Amino acid sequence: MLEAANNPLAVAQRAGAPQTPGPSRFATTSKGLHDFWKWACKKAELGQTPETDWLVGLEPTAPHHELLLEFLVAHKLCVWTLRPGDITRSLVGQKEKSDQRDAESIADYVYRYQDEAIRYVPPCPEVARLKILLSRRKNLVTHREAIMVPIRMRAEALPNNKEAEADLAHFKALEKAINAEIKVIEQEITKCIQAKKPLRESYALLTQIPGVGLVLVTYFLTLVEGGIPCANARALASYGGIAPFRRESGSSVHKGCHCALGDRELKRLLHMASVSTIASKKDNPFKSYYLRLKERERPGLVALNNLRNKLLRVMFAVYKSGKLYDPKMVEAGRKAA
């Protein structure tokens, strides 16, 4: 067994057989991955065949993990993509932090829990393309905000400063170019969704839900169509880190809490959609649900997290049933999901 993570690629092995001597780090380039495969093939000399005897644990957090996943799947290796939170919880007491130590820790985790491994199955080409487009859009939005926010703040703080005004005018042209590129990507996302019937039908149904737009629907579809294990809405909420969990010990019963780990992008998009439904001037069932929670004196963040869960449950119910959104789903969201 081995684990691969980071750039350069850090590799660690855990198995009963002797470890093959050789490098433990490879560049995440075409040549580096080729060298890694040559190193892996040496296992055959010791009676191991990578395609059948290896379980590769991969923590998909680095920006280059998609290339590595494609390479491993193309060579018919069994790959298990791990959630960073699972690894973090298994490293209680570990103080050392390095790429190689992380690789060894993940290899230990894979070896220990190999009976629970879920083999990675690559998504269909359309879903894979949507993931790439969403990643590009997110990068553009992040860079736009990183550039424009401090410039706008400076211009507002110094209203009569000609230099600040000139900088703002100059970078507004850059912002306009970035916005145009984001619009092109969104058009390509729409085109990609429309090209595949199941995605097209799900998109048409999900966008009928208040607060749910193109980016959230696309990200949701890349999860449920992309191999994420989510048998029900509760499992998907847990994956996103918004599912509340009970905390009890004897007679001590604490308030439910949700895990701070999870898919941050899903949590962020659900948060924005929830805030959109609350801020909407039009009445909608989600806004009414949130206001009822506030009337019961629920803390603001707790009520907002409940709303995120409710929105995700309704989305999952619509996706699974293939039926149009019904406002009654908000009232009976648990049954619908």
MIDOZA-184875 format. One record per residue (C-alpha): x, y, z; residue in three letters. Coordinates in pm, whole numbers, padded with zeros to 5 digits. Each point is the difference from the previous one (the first is absolute). Layout:
residues N
<<X, Y, Z>, "ALA">
...
***
This chain:
residues 337
<<00000, 00000, 00000>, "MET">
<<00106, 00358, -00049>, "LEU">
<<-00118, 00354, 00035>, "GLU">
<<00062, 00282, -00239>, "ALA">
<<-00042, 00367, 00078>, "ALA">
<<00136, 00348, -00064>, "ASN">
<<00244, 00135, -00254>, "ASN">
<<00253, -00149, -00028>, "PRO">
<<-00181, -00329, 00039>, "LEU">
<<00077, -00151, 00343>, "ALA">
<<-00034, -00380, 00010>, "VAL">
<<-00013, -00237, 00295>, "ALA">
<<-00061, -00374, 00004>, "GLN">
<<-00162, -00225, 00258>, "ARG">
<<-00004, -00377, -00060>, "ALA">
<<00128, -00325, 00141>, "GLY">
<<00255, -00043, -00279>, "ALA">
<<00337, 00179, 00009>, "PRO">
<<-00007, 00352, -00139>, "GLN">
<<00157, 00059, -00336>, "THR">
<<00304, 00228, 00024>, "PRO">
<<-00022, 00314, -00202>, "GLY">
<<-00113, 00362, 00017>, "PRO">
<<-00299, 00100, 00211>, "SER">
<<-00075, 00329, -00181>, "ARG">
<<-00089, 00055, -00364>, "PHE">
<<-00082, 00314, -00196>, "ALA">
<<-00364, 00033, -00107>, "THR">
<<00100, 00036, -00363>, "THR">
<<-00023, -00242, -00290>, "SER">
<<00360, -00113, 00060>, "LYS">
<<-00048, -00017, 00378>, "GLY">
<<-00311, -00216, -00027>, "LEU">
<<00180, -00221, -00253>, "HIS">
<<00286, -00045, 00249>, "ASP">
<<-00253, -00081, 00270>, "PHE">
<<-00157, -00271, -00216>, "TRP">
<<00341, -00152, -00075>, "LYS">
<<00067, -00009, 00374>, "TRP">
<<-00339, -00160, 00063>, "ALA">
<<00057, -00268, -00264>, "CYS">
<<00305, -00121, 00191>, "LYS">
<<-00248, -00148, 00248>, "LYS">
<<-00065, -00277, -00252>, "ALA">
<<00352, -00126, 00066>, "GLU">
<<-00095, -00053, 00365>, "LEU">
<<-00319, -00184, -00085>, "GLY">
<<-00233, 00300, 00000>, "GLN">
<<-00207, 00135, -00287>, "THR">
<<-00107, 00365, 00047>, "PRO">
<<-00325, -00046, -00195>, "GLU">
<<-00126, -00277, 00232>, "THR">
<<00202, 00020, 00322>, "ASP">
<<00012, 00373, 00066>, "TRP">
<<-00251, 00232, 00160>, "LEU">
<<00094, 00363, -00064>, "VAL">
<<-00113, 00255, 00256>, "GLY">
<<-00025, 00354, -00136>, "LEU">
<<-00093, 00314, 00189>, "GLU">
<<-00152, 00220, -00274>, "PRO">
<<00088, 00340, 00142>, "THR">
<<00278, 00121, -00227>, "ALA">
<<-00086, 00176, -00329>, "PRO">
<<00175, -00269, -00206>, "HIS">
<<-00186, -00302, 00143>, "HIS">
<<-00227, -00030, -00305>, "GLU">
<<00301, -00069, -00224>, "LEU">
<<00128, -00258, 00246>, "LEU">
<<-00341, -00167, 00023>, "LEU">
<<-00022, -00029, -00378>, "GLU">
<<00349, -00153, -00011>, "PHE">
<<-00074, -00258, 00271>, "LEU">
<<-00337, -00100, -00148>, "VAL">
<<00153, -00027, -00349>, "ALA">
<<00249, -00253, 00142>, "HIS">
<<-00288, -00197, 00158>, "LYS">
<<00106, 00058, 00360>, "LEU">
<<-00256, -00023, 00279>, "CYS">
<<-00026, 00354, 00141>, "VAL">
<<-00167, 00107, 00323>, "TRP">
<<-00057, 00376, 00027>, "THR">
<<00006, 00099, 00366>, "LEU">
<<-00167, 00286, 00182>, "ARG">
<<00255, 00224, 00176>, "PRO">
<<-00215, 00002, 00314>, "GLY">
<<00027, -00376, 00040>, "ASP">
<<00378, 00021, -00014>, "ILE">
<<00011, 00294, 00243>, "THR">
<<-00206, -00185, 00261>, "ARG">
<<00229, -00303, -00025>, "SER">
<<00314, 00207, 00072>, "LEU">
<<-00072, 00092, 00363>, "VAL">
<<00328, 00070, 00179>, "GLY">
<<00214, 00028, -00313>, "GLN">
<<00210, 00317, 00006>, "LYS">
<<00230, -00046, -00298>, "GLU">
<<-00118, 00158, -00327>, "LYS">
<<00164, -00068, -00335>, "SER">
<<-00109, -00132, -00339>, "ASP">
<<00172, -00333, 00055>, "GLN">
<<-00144, -00038, 00351>, "ARG">
<<-00347, 00078, -00134>, "ASP">
<<00047, -00264, -00269>, "ALA">
<<00100, -00257, 00264>, "GLU">
<<-00300, 00093, 00219>, "SER">
<<-00244, -00041, -00286>, "ILE">
<<00161, -00329, -00101>, "ALA">
<<-00045, -00119, 00361>, "ASP">
<<-00365, 00106, -00014>, "TYR">
<<-00060, -00183, -00330>, "VAL">
<<00167, -00316, 00132>, "TYR">
<<-00205, 00010, 00320>, "ARG">
<<-00339, 00065, -00161>, "TYR">
<<00048, -00182, -00330>, "GLN">
<<-00317, -00203, 00058>, "ASP">
<<-00199, 00328, -00016>, "GLU">
<<00164, 00121, -00321>, "ALA">
<<-00225, 00134, -00276>, "ILE">
<<00155, -00030, -00343>, "ARG">
<<00006, 00322, -00198>, "TYR">
<<-00207, -00012, -00317>, "VAL">
<<00070, 00283, -00245>, "PRO">
<<-00305, 00210, -00093>, "PRO">
<<-00141, 00026, -00349>, "CYS">
<<00177, 00247, -00234>, "PRO">
<<-00272, 00265, 00043>, "GLU">
<<00026, -00003, 00381>, "VAL">
<<00380, 00004, -00017>, "ALA">
<<-00021, 00302, -00230>, "ARG">
<<-00239, 00176, 00239>, "LEU">
<<00247, -00048, 00285>, "LYS">
<<00275, 00164, -00203>, "ILE">
<<-00224, 00292, -00098>, "LEU">
<<-00114, 00057, 00357>, "LEU">
<<00360, -00001, 00118>, "SER">
<<00095, 00260, -00262>, "ARG">
<<-00295, 00219, 00091>, "ARG">
<<00082, -00016, 00370>, "LYS">
<<00362, 00096, -00067>, "ASN">
<<-00108, 00302, -00205>, "LEU">
<<-00245, 00115, 00268>, "VAL">
<<00263, -00042, 00272>, "THR">
<<00260, 00199, -00193>, "HIS">
<<-00253, 00271, -00087>, "ARG">
<<-00092, 00050, 00365>, "GLU">
<<00365, -00011, 00111>, "ALA">
<<00080, 00282, -00243>, "ILE">
<<-00308, 00221, 00022>, "MET">
<<-00099, -00008, 00368>, "VAL">
<<00311, 00178, 00139>, "PRO">
<<-00002, 00249, -00290>, "ILE">
<<-00365, 00090, 00061>, "ARG">
<<00059, 00029, 00375>, "MET">
<<00292, 00237, -00063>, "ARG">
<<-00204, 00212, -00242>, "ALA">
<<-00286, 00026, 00252>, "GLU">
<<00237, 00086, 00284>, "ALA">
<<00174, 00269, -00211>, "LEU">
<<-00281, 00156, -00208>, "PRO">
<<00207, 00296, -00122>, "ASN">
<<00320, -00188, -00068>, "ASN">
<<00074, 00012, -00374>, "LYS">
<<00239, -00296, 00017>, "GLU">
<<-00264, -00220, 00164>, "ALA">
<<-00259, 00110, -00257>, "GLU">
<<00242, -00075, -00286>, "ALA">
<<00073, -00346, 00139>, "ASP">
<<-00372, -00072, 00032>, "LEU">
<<-00067, 00112, -00357>, "ALA">
<<00292, -00206, -00132>, "HIS">
<<-00098, -00321, 00178>, "PHE">
<<-00369, 00037, -00089>, "LYS">
<<00106, -00083, -00356>, "ALA">
<<00167, -00316, 00130>, "LEU">
<<-00311, -00084, 00202>, "GLU">
<<-00212, 00041, -00313>, "LYS">
<<00225, -00243, -00190>, "ALA">
<<-00020, -00255, 00282>, "ILE">
<<-00379, 00033, 00014>, "ASN">
<<-00017, -00061, -00375>, "ALA">
<<00210, -00315, 00038>, "GLU">
<<-00221, -00121, 00287>, "ILE">
<<-00306, 00051, -00222>, "LYS">
<<00163, -00206, -00278>, "VAL">
<<00068, -00283, 00247>, "ILE">
<<-00359, 00010, 00126>, "GLU">
<<-00126, -00024, -00357>, "GLN">
<<00225, -00301, -00055>, "GLU">
<<-00132, -00158, 00321>, "ILE">
<<-00356, 00043, -00122>, "THR">
<<00092, -00145, -00339>, "LYS">
<<00167, -00301, 00165>, "CYS">
<<-00308, -00066, 00216>, "ILE">
<<-00236, 00028, -00295>, "GLN">
<<00207, -00253, -00196>, "ALA">
<<-00089, -00290, 00233>, "LYS">
<<-00366, -00086, 00056>, "LYS">
<<00012, -00107, 00370>, "PRO">
<<00196, 00312, 00092>, "LEU">
<<-00232, 00218, -00208>, "ARG">
<<-00313, -00141, 00165>, "GLU">
<<00144, 00026, 00353>, "SER">
<<00114, 00356, -00066>, "TYR">
<<-00345, 00104, -00119>, "ALA">
<<-00161, -00142, 00316>, "LEU">
<<00253, 00129, 00253>, "LEU">
<<00004, 00356, -00128>, "THR">
<<-00371, 00028, 00086>, "GLN">
<<00095, -00001, 00370>, "ILE">
<<00024, 00352, 00151>, "PRO">
<<00358, 00119, 00048>, "GLY">
<<00152, -00279, -00209>, "VAL">
<<00200, 00118, -00299>, "GLY">
<<00241, -00120, -00264>, "LEU">
<<00314, -00042, 00213>, "VAL">
<<-00168, -00181, 00291>, "LEU">
<<-00190, -00236, -00231>, "VAL">
<<00313, -00076, -00201>, "THR">
<<00207, -00069, 00312>, "TYR">
<<-00280, -00216, 00144>, "PHE">
<<-00015, -00204, -00321>, "LEU">
<<00378, -00051, -00007>, "THR">
<<-00030, -00151, 00349>, "LEU">
<<-00299, -00230, -00045>, "VAL">
<<00097, -00098, -00355>, "GLU">
<<00373, -00008, 00072>, "GLY">
<<00024, -00297, 00234>, "GLY">
<<-00039, 00164, 00342>, "ILE">
<<-00161, -00262, 00231>, "PRO">
<<-00333, 00161, 00094>, "CYS">
<<-00281, -00250, 00046>, "ALA">
<<-00223, 00269, 00149>, "ASN">
<<-00014, 00371, 00077>, "ALA">
<<00136, -00053, 00350>, "ARG">
<<00315, -00163, -00140>, "ALA">
<<00048, 00287, -00243>, "LEU">
<<-00051, 00256, 00279>, "ALA">
<<00261, -00183, 00207>, "SER">
<<00237, 00010, -00298>, "TYR">
<<-00051, 00376, -00018>, "GLY">
<<00056, 00046, 00373>, "GLY">
<<-00344, 00143, 00076>, "ILE">
<<-00173, -00302, 00155>, "ALA">
<<-00061, 00045, 00378>, "PRO">
<<00112, -00279, 00233>, "PHE">
<<-00115, -00081, 00353>, "ARG">
<<00239, 00036, 00293>, "ARG">
<<-00098, -00198, 00308>, "GLU">
<<00190, -00155, 00289>, "SER">
<<-00203, -00149, 00283>, "GLY">
<<-00230, 00269, 00135>, "SER">
<<00185, 00272, -00195>, "SER">
<<-00189, 00087, -00314>, "VAL">
<<00157, 00274, -00209>, "HIS">
<<-00134, 00193, -00294>, "LYS">
<<00053, -00162, -00338>, "GLY">
<<00300, 00119, -00193>, "CYS">
<<00126, -00045, -00354>, "HIS">
<<00349, -00094, -00112>, "CYS">
<<00227, 00286, -00100>, "ALA">
<<00157, -00226, -00262>, "LEU">
<<-00167, -00103, -00324>, "GLY">
<<-00039, 00133, -00349>, "ASP">
<<00045, 00373, 00050>, "ARG">
<<-00110, 00090, -00351>, "GLU">
<<-00334, -00179, 00041>, "LEU">
<<-00048, 00168, 00337>, "LYS">
<<00086, 00341, -00148>, "ARG">
<<-00239, -00034, -00293>, "LEU">
<<-00284, -00121, 00223>, "LEU">
<<00067, 00293, 00233>, "HIS">
<<-00024, 00251, -00285>, "MET">
<<-00319, -00161, -00129>, "ALA">
<<-00154, 00004, 00350>, "SER">
<<00087, 00367, 00052>, "VAL">
<<-00151, 00073, -00342>, "SER">
<<-00334, -00156, 00098>, "THR">
<<-00004, 00197, 00327>, "ILE">
<<00085, 00331, -00169>, "ALA">
<<-00254, -00053, -00279>, "SER">
<<-00280, 00257, -00008>, "LYS">
<<-00237, -00272, -00115>, "LYS">
<<-00142, -00239, 00255>, "ASP">
<<00122, -00357, -00033>, "ASN">
<<-00026, -00311, 00223>, "PRO">
<<00370, 00011, 00092>, "PHE">
<<-00024, 00358, 00123>, "LYS">
<<-00311, -00086, 00202>, "SER">
<<00178, -00303, 00147>, "TYR">
<<00295, 00215, 00110>, "TYR">
<<-00226, 00265, 00155>, "LEU">
<<-00185, -00270, 00198>, "ARG">
<<00331, -00123, 00137>, "LEU">
<<00091, 00353, 00105>, "LYS">
<<-00338, 00039, 00173>, "GLU">
<<00092, -00308, 00206>, "ARG">
<<00311, 00192, 00106>, "GLU">
<<00240, -00222, -00187>, "ARG">
<<00346, 00161, -00030>, "PRO">
<<00060, 00154, -00341>, "GLY">
<<00274, -00240, -00112>, "LEU">
<<-00196, -00303, 00122>, "VAL">
<<-00309, 00113, -00190>, "ALA">
<<00212, 00066, -00309>, "LEU">
<<00159, -00345, 00018>, "ASN">
<<-00348, -00154, 00033>, "ASN">
<<-00101, 00190, -00311>, "LEU">
<<00304, -00129, -00189>, "ARG">
<<-00095, -00353, 00095>, "ASN">
<<-00360, 00056, -00104>, "LYS">
<<00110, 00139, -00337>, "LEU">
<<00233, -00294, -00062>, "LEU">
<<-00271, -00250, 00096>, "ARG">
<<-00245, 00156, -00242>, "VAL">
<<00261, 00000, -00277>, "MET">
<<00077, -00366, 00065>, "PHE">
<<-00370, -00090, 00006>, "ALA">
<<-00063, 00175, -00334>, "VAL">
<<00308, -00162, -00155>, "TYR">
<<-00088, -00351, 00118>, "LYS">
<<-00372, 00016, -00076>, "SER">
<<00030, 00176, -00334>, "GLY">
<<-00307, 00205, 00093>, "LYS">
<<-00056, 00373, -00009>, "LEU">
<<00072, 00202, 00312>, "TYR">
<<-00299, 00020, 00232>, "ASP">
<<00001, 00263, 00280>, "PRO">
<<-00150, -00266, 00227>, "LYS">
<<00340, -00176, -00011>, "MET">
<<00133, 00272, 00230>, "VAL">
<<-00262, -00085, 00260>, "GLU">
<<00062, -00372, -00032>, "ALA">
<<00361, 00011, -00112>, "GLY">
<<00104, -00292, 00220>, "ARG">
<<-00261, -00230, -00151>, "LYS">
<<00074, 00121, -00353>, "ALA">
<<00373, -00065, 00037>, "ALA">
***
